[in-house]
Amino acid sequence: MKKLKKYLALACMGVLGMTVLTGCGDSGVSGELGDAGEVNVSTDGAAITFGTNAEFPPFEFVTSGGVIDDFDGIDMKIAKQIGDDNGMTAKIENMEFDSLLIALENGQVDAVIAGMSITDERKEAVDFSVPYYTATQVMIVKEDSDIAKASDMEGKNIAVIQGYTGEECVKELGYDYEAFKKGTETILELVNGKCDVVVIDSATAEKYVKDNEGLKIVEDPSAFESEEYGIAVKKGNTEILDKVNASVQKMLDDGTIANWAAEYSDSDAE
């Protein structure tokens, strides 16, 4: 979850308007264009709204009694802590992955946290926080599979998640594939013998293999480079970005995010 991309066509992004729309609900995030076109955003409200796609365990998923309402995962822990550090209540808007940056541009959310890879293409449309997690793409196959490297996928039935990094990686390799909206759908295809391999982010692959007997992970560093996850904010939104960065850097420095990653990798949640 290229250099590795969860791809969203920049053509879908609108041009920055002269004012910044207020965030969802009662977030109270508003602002106007300052000098040199920078967006000066005020966070004098009580909430900060994050957009996510809660189909990406262990980073975000839906469960009863989550960290933020029914939403749980590493990213949800981070979002809640960012809110707490800034005296704000973190709220979640769950939507399709391909809609996240559009919602950010339109002011529906204040930030996006969704295991989103930082790419040069995305950086043209949004600003990213400091990276908070490094991952790579891997292949999930059945234990008796003969797939041992990425080139072995040629001619195989490949499943990916629509809009995720894995889709772009397979596309760049030149292989045919079928895209699904949810990771659980790709795993079901694999378990039922309807596909031969699923290409997905490493942390999520570990979770799915742990929860489904008879599957294994195949790595190929020569085909899949590492990627960094970041939190996206509207371009020019320096006030929100500074608050996010300060909180994330603190969590990186004191090992909080690393501890959460270990906690969720050992968890049976979702």
N, C-alpha and C positions, 0 to 999 in steps of 0.2 A: 505498500500500500507502500529511450528516455535517457538520458539519465532517467530514472524511473519516475513515471507520472501517473497520477490519477487524473485523466485528461478531462478538461472542460474547455470547449472551444471559446476563444476570446471574443469571437464574433457575437456570442450571446450576451456579452457584458455591455451595459449602457455607458454613456459618457457621463462623467461627474457633472452634476448639476451645480447651480450657484449656491444651493443650500443643502445641508445634510438632513435627511429625513430622520424623524424620531424613531428610536428602536421600538421593538414589539412591546406590547403590554404597557406597564408603567415604568419602563426602564429610565425615562427621563434623560436619555442621551440625545443631545441636540448640538447644533453648531453652525458656523458659517465660514465662508472662505476668508482666510487671513492674507497676510502678505505673501507674495510669490505663489499664490494659489493653494497654500497649505490649509488643511481643514482643522480648525480649532474646535474641539469637541468638549462639551461640558458634561461631567458625570455627577451632577448634583442630585440625581434621582436616587432611588433606593434599590434599583435592580440593574443587572447586566445580563443581557440575553445572548446565549450562545446557540448557534445553529449546529446541528450534528446529524449524522445518519446512524441510528442506533442498531446497526446490523454488522458490527465489526468488533466482536469480542477478541481480546479482553479489554479493548479500549472504550467501547460504548455498546451497551445492549440494554434491553428492557427486562426488568424483573420486578417482583413484588418487593416493596421496601427498598428502593434503590438509594443511591447517594443524593440525588436530586430528584424528588418525586419517584417515578418508577424507572429512572435511568441510572445505570450503574457502569462501572468500569474505570480504567486508569484516567481517561480523559475527563470523566465526570468528577473524579476526585480533584483533578487539577483545576477544573472550572470552578468548583465549589471553593477551593482554597483561594483562587484569584479573587472571587467575590468577598470572602471573609477578610482577606488582607486589605481590601479597599473599602470595607464597611458597606458592601453591597450584597444583595441577595442574587445568587446565580440562578437563572432560569434557562430552560432548554426548549428549543423549537426543533422537533424531529422531522426530517424531510428526506427526499431522495438526494443522493450524493451530488448528482449533476445540477441540483437546484441551489446548492449551498452558497456558491459565490454570487449567484444572481440575487439571492435573498440578502446577502451582505451589501451588494451594490445598491439595492433598492431600499435599504434601511430597515428591512424586516428583522434583522438581527444585528447585534453590536460586534460580534466576533464569531468565527467558525473554528470549532475544535472537533476534528473527526479523523484522526490519524491521517491528516492530509500532508502529502509530500511537498516539500519546498522545491519548486522548479523555476527555472528562468522564465518560462512562459507565464506561469501564474504570478510571478513577481512583477510582471508588466501591468497586471490588473489590480493587485492587492499588495498590502504590506504584511510581512510575516514577523512573528516573534522570533526570539532566539530559538534554535532547535532544541527540542526537549526529549527526543527519542530517535535512535538510529535503527533501521531495519533493512531487510532486503526481501526480494521475491524468492519464493521456493515453489517446489512442485509437491502436491499431495497425490499419492498413488496408492493402490492396493499393495499389500506386503509382497505378493508374488509377481508384481509388475516387472517388466524388463526395461523400464525407463530408468536410466542411470545418469543421464545428463540432458540438457535442454534440447540438443539436436535429436534425441530419441523421440521427441514429441511429433516429429514430422510424420504426417499420415495418420496420427492418432486423433481421437475425439477429445478435444480440449474444452474445458469449461472455465470461465472467468466471471468476475462480477462487473457489471456494467459501470463504466466510469472509473473503475479502480486502476491502480498502477499495473496490475497483472494483465489487464486487457491491452494496455499500450505496449507492454513488453512482448506479448505474443504477436501483436500486430507488427511490431518492428522486426520480429524474427521471420515474418512472412507466412505464418501458419494460419490455417482456418480455425475458427473457434466458435463457440456458442456463449453468448453473454446472458447472465441472469441478474436479477435485481438484488438477490440476497445470497450471502455466503452459504447459508443453510441449504439453499436450493442446489448449489453446486455440489455440496457434499452428499446430498441425497442422490443426485445423479451418479456420483462416483460409487457410492455404496450399492446402488441398485444395478450397477454395470452398464449404465447408459452413457458414461464417458470414461476415458482412460486416465485423465489427469486434470487436476485443478491447480491453477497458478494463482498464488495469493501471498499476502504479506506474511513474513516469518512468524511473528508473534501470534497472529490469528491462526496460522496453520498449526502451531503447537497446541492451541486450545482445541481445535477440531480433531486432531489426531488423538489427543488425550481422551476426548469424549466419544470416539467412535473406534471400536475394535477393528483390527484388520487393515488399518491404514498406516502409512509411513511418510516421512518427509524426505525428499530428494533435493539436495542443494547443488547449485552450479555457479560458483562465484565468477566464472569466466563469462557467463551469459547475463547474470543479474548483478548489477552493481548495488552498493548500499544506498539508502535514501534516508533523509532526515525529515521528521515530522515537525510542523510548526503550527501556531495558531494564527489564523488570518484575520486582519482587520481592514476596514475600508482604507484605500490609499489616501495618505495625508492625515489620517486620524492619529496624530502623534500623542495626544493625551491618553487615549485608551491603550495605544501600543506601549507607551512608557509604563503604565500601570501593570499591564500584562507581563512585560519583560522583567520588571522588578520582582514580581511574584514568582515567575517561572525560574528566574536565576537563583532566587533564594531556595526554591525547592530542589534545584539541581545541586547547589553548593552543599546543602545539608543532607543530601541523600534521600530526600523524601520520595522523589519520583522513582528512583531505583528501588526503594523499598516497596512501593505500590506495585511496580512491575513484577517483582518477585512474589508479592502477595497474590496477585491475580493469576499468575502463571501456575501457582500451586492450588488455586481455588477451583471448586467444582461449580461455581456460579455459572448460570445461563446454560 
